[in-house]
Amino acid sequence: MQEMDIYAIYPKPNLSKRKFQESIVPYLLRNREVPFPNQVCSIDITYIKLHRGHMYLTAIIDWYSRKIVGWNLSDTLGVQPPS
């Protein structure tokens, strides 16, 4: 594997250790009840590796119903003009 420069893809050591120069951002929704839909939403951006490149899957999730409100699949993270 070393001769062919092939390596396994897995989490490397110490990835979960916190860097102390970074500030801690407080969790703003702790102990907060979400009684109505469309009151609190979150976004998730996932990097998908493909054979020849990569794609980004972006999803907007409603916290009340835990359902996906909208999603987009793109090869860049840039803003796309509305169609």
Number of C-alpha atoms within 10 A of each C-alpha: 7 6 5 6 6 8 8 6 6 6 8 7 7 7 8 8 7 10 9 7 6 7 8 9 6 7 7 7 9 7 7 7 8 13 10 11 12 13 10 13 15 12 14 10 14 12 11 12 10 8 5 5 8 12 15 16 16 17 18 16 19 19 17 15 12 11 12 14 14 11 13 10 14 13 12 11 12 7 7 8 5 4 3
